[in-house]
Amino acid sequence: MSDSFLLPQPDSVEEEVARAYYNDVVTALGGPNVEVRLSTEDGKGKGIFATKDIPEGETVFTEVPLVSLQHIENRGSALVCYRCLRFVGTVEQQIGHKLHCLVEELRSTTARHHQAGGEGGGGAGGSGAAGAAAGEEAGDAEEGQEEEEGSSVDLEEVLQAGERLEQIYSHVTPERIEALRSGAERLPMTEDFQLPPPVPCRRRCGEVFCGAACEAAAWEQFHCLLCTAPPPPAADAAAAADAAADAAADADAAASASAAHADAGGAGAGPSSSSSSAAAVAAAGGAGGPAAEPEPELVHGVRVDRRALAAFVEQARETNEIFILAAQVLASTLIRAARALELGEASAAAGAAAAVAAAGAAAAAGTAAGCSGAAGPSSSTPSAPQQQQQQQQQQPPPTPEACRAALAAAWRPYVYGWKRVWWEAVAVPEDVDSEEEFREQLRSLAADSLELLAAALHDPRFGPDLLTLEVYGSVVGLFELNNLGLSVCSPVEDFFLAVDEEEEGPDKAAVCKLTGPLLDALDAEYATPCEATAFLALQSCINHSCDPNATAACDSGDRTATVLAQRDIAAGDEITLSYIDVNLPYKRRQAELRDYGFVCKCERCTADLAAAKARKAAGGGKAGGGMGALRAKIGKRR
C-alpha cells in the first residue's frame, strides 16, 4: 500500500474523477470515436472501445506524447528535434552525421580494447539498467571466467570493427564525411527533401530543435529545469530568452548548432558518450578550470543546480536512459504546480486539472503545423530569471494545502498510468540466480539516480512529496509497463529510395556516381529511423492482443502517434495493440510478455495453447515426447 497521496491504489481511485479525466483527454483529441472504460469484462483493467464502426485502414485516433525521448544509442543515427523528434538540417548533414558517428563508434571500440589490454568491456546484454544489474551479479560470480574469455570476445569485436572501418573508407574519405556534415557538399535531388534548420537550445547545451517555437515549448515544459548548461552572466540574463529566436533567424548559427550536435552525438558509442548531452556536461562541468562555481538558479521557485544536473545526466546515460525521461515527468510536474501557485490558481485546482490532463493532446495542433506554436501549458512566453525571482519574492509563501492541491492537479496526467515501482515491475532475467539481490540492485540504482536529481532540483513546496523514491520508482516503472516505442522514418532512406526509383539513363548514372559510394559506406545504416520511447495519455490505456485489430505508427514526420485499424472494428469492440512481435511462436510471445507482468489469454494464445495440449495428448509416450521418450533415450545411452 502506497503512503503517497500521489500514488493511490487502483481500487481507491474515484471512478467519476477518472472518467472525467479520460473524457477530457478524448475531447482534447477532437472527440475520436472511442471511449475509455475503467474496467473490462476479462479483468484487464481499463481499456479503449470503439463507439462506432471503424473500417480497416481508418484512423482510430491521433495523439501527441506527454513526454518522449530519443534513445541515446540512436542519436548517432538520427539528428532530430529534442522535443518533437522531427529530423532537422539537410539530407547531406544527416548522411554526414550518420557516417561520422559510425566511424567514431568503431574507433571507440578499438580504442577501448587497446586501453583495456584485451580485457572484456561490454557489460551484460545491453537491455538497459536491468541488463547492467544482471551483468553486475554475473560478473561478481564469474569474474575469473570473464577474464579468461574476455580477450577472445573483444578481439573478435575489434576485428569486426576494423573490417567495417575499412569498408567505410573504401567508399568515402574522412574529408567527404566532414564536407557533408558541414554542408559544404550538396547532393543532387535533395531539394525534394527539405528539413527545418536546427535551432540550438538558448543556452547551447547541445540539444537542437526544429524551430524557435519547439525550443520555447520544451524550455517552458521541462528544459528550463533540466538544461545542463550554466546560466548566462547576470548582465545578459534578460537577453537569454531571445537567444533561440535570434538563432532561428540566423542560418549560420543554425548550421553551427547542427555541427555541434553531431560532434556531441557521435563522440563515441553507446549510452555513455553518444548523447549530445556530453557537450552540456562539459559546459556545466567547468571546462574553464578553477572558475568559481555558479550559484544555483531560482526557476519557478525551484533552486536548480546545473552542475548536479550534469552529474545526474551522466549517471543516467551510463545506467538507464529512462531516468532522463522520468526527470522530464517530474520537472514538468513541478513547473505546472508552481505555475498554478504563481497564477493564484491553487484554490481552483480541480478546474485546472482538466487542462493539465489534456496537455499532451493539446500539443497536436502545434506539432501538426510543424511546431509553429507552443504546446499545452508550455505556451506562455518565458520571463527573464531576474524578473521571475522578483515576482516570486513578492508573493506570500503558499500554504501546505495550496501546495498539495496544486501538486495533485499537476500530477494528474500520470496518476492513472501508475502500476508498480520499477524494481518490482521488471521481469527477472533467466541467468539471474537471486531475484532478491537483482531487485535490490535496481532499487539501489534508482535511489542513486534520485539522490542526484534531488540535489539538482530543490523545492521545499513540492519536493518532499514528489521527489521520493516511491514516486520516482513508479514513474520509471510506468515507462516499463505503459510506454510506446516510436519510430520516425528517416529522410535519408526516402532519399536513397527516390534515387533508386529514377528512370535508368545517363542522368540517374550521374546521380548514382555521387550517391552510390555513400550508400555502400552506410550499408544498412542508411535506413535507420529515429527511435524513441514515449508516454501517451490515451494510447497507454490500450490493452495487448497477439492478434491486434489496430497498430500505432508515426507517419507525420514527428513523434505524433497515429492508431490505425488493421481490420474492420465494430462498435463496442475493444481496441487492441500488440506489445511484442506477433510473428513469434506461442512460448516466445509469453516469454516476451513477462516484462509486462501478465500471461496473455487472448483468443490466439488460447487457441495456440489448446493446440499444443492436443498435440501433446496425441503424442502420448511415442518417441520424441513424454517420460517414455526420456526413458528410451536413457536406455540407448546405456
C-alpha positions, 0 to 999 in steps of 0.5 A: 500500500502506497503512503503517497497521496500521489500514488493511490491504489487502483481500487481507491481511485474515484471512478467519476474523477477518472472518467472525467479525466479520460473524457477530457483527454478524448475531447482534447483529441477532437472527440475520436470515436472511442471511449475509455472504460475503467474496467473490462469484462476479462479483468484487464483493467481499463481499456479503449472501445470503439463507439462506432464502426471503424473500417480497416485502414481508418484512423482510430485516433491521433495523439501527441506524447506527454513526454518522449525521448530519443534513445541515446544509442540512436542519436548517432543515427538520427539528428532530430528535434529534442522535443518533437523528434522531427529530423532537422538540417539537410539530407547531406548533414544527416548522411554526414552525421550518420557516417561520422558517428559510425566511424567514431563508434568503431574507433571507440571500440578499438580504442577501448580494447587497446586501453583495456589490454584485451580485457572484456568491456561490454557489460551484460546484454545491453537491455538497459539498467536491468541488463547492467544489474544482471551483468553486475551479479554475473560478473561478481560470480564469474569474474575469473571466467570473464577474464579468461574469455574476455580477450577472445570476445573483444578481439573478435569485436575489434576485428569486426570493427576494423573490417567495417572501418575499412569498408567505410573508407573504401567508399568515402574519405574522412574529408567527404564525411566532414564536407557533408556534415558541414554542408559544404557538399550538396547532393543532387535531388535533395531539394525534394527533401527539405528539413527545418534548420536546427535551432540550438537550445538558448543556452547551447547545451547541445540539444537542437530543435526544429524551430524557435517555437519547439525550443520555447515549448520544451524550455517552458515544459521541462528544459528550463529545469533540466538544461545542463548548461550554466546560466548566462552572466547576470548582465545578459540574463534578460537577453537569454530568452531571445537567444533561440529566436535570434538563432532561428533567424540566423542560418549560420548559427543554425548550421553551427548548432547542427555541427555541434550536435553531431560532434556531441552525438557521435563522440563515441558509442553507446549510452555513455558518450553518444548523447549530445548531452556530453557537450552540456556536461562539459559546459556545466562541468567547468571546462574553464578550470578553477572558475568559481562555481555558479550559484544555483538558479531560482526557476519557478521557485525551484533552486536548480543546480546545473552542475548536479544536473550534469552529474545526474545526466551522466549517471543516467546515460551510463545506467538507464536512459529512462531516468532522463525521461522520468526527470522530464515527468517530474520537472514538468510536474513541478513547473505546472504546480508552481505555475498554478501557485504563481497564477493564484490558481491553487484554490481552483485546482480541480478546474485546472486539472482538466487542462493539465490532463489534456496537455499532451493532446493539446500539443497536436495542433502545434506539432501538426503545423510543424511546431509553429506554436507552443504546446499545452501549458508550455505556451506562455512566453518565458520571463527573464530569471531576474524578473521571475525571482522578483515576482516570486519574492513578492508573493506570500509563501503558499500554504501546505494545502495550496501546495498539495492541491496544486501538486495533485492537479499537476500530477494528474496526467500520470496518476492513472498510468501508475502500476508498480515501482520499477524494481518490482515491475521488471521481469527477472532475467533467466541467468539471474540466480537471486531475484532478491539481490537483482531487485535490490540492485535496481532499487539501489540504482534508482535511489542513486539516480534520485539522490542526484536529481534531488540535489539538482532540483530543490523545492521545499513546496513540492519536493518532499512529496514528489521527489521520493523514491516511491514516486520516482520508482513508479514513474520509471516503472510506468515507462516499463509497463505503459510506454510506446516505442516510436519510430520516425522514418528517416529522410535519408532512406526516402532519399536513397529510395527516390534515387533508386526509383529514377528512370535508368539513363545517363542522368540517374548514372550521374546521380548514382556516381555521387550517391552510390559510394555513400550508400555502400559506406552506410550499408544498412545504416542508411535506413535507420529511423529515429527511435524513441520511447514515449508516454501517451495519455490515451494510447497507454490505456490500450490493452495487448492482443497477439492478434491486434485489430489496430497498430500505432505508427508515426507517419507525420514526420514527428513523434505524433502517434497515429492508431490505425485499424488493421481490420474492420472494428465494430462498435463496442469492440475493444481496441487492441495493440500488440506489445511484442512481435506477433510473428513469434511462436506461442512460448516466445510471445509469453516469454516476451510478455513477462516484462509486462507482468501478465500471461496473455489469454487472448483468443490466439494464445488460447487457441495456440495453447489448446493446440499444443495440449492436443498435440501433446495428448496425441503424442502420448509416450511415442518417441520424441515426447513424454517420460517414455521418450526420456526413458528410451533415450536413457536406455540407448545411452546405456 
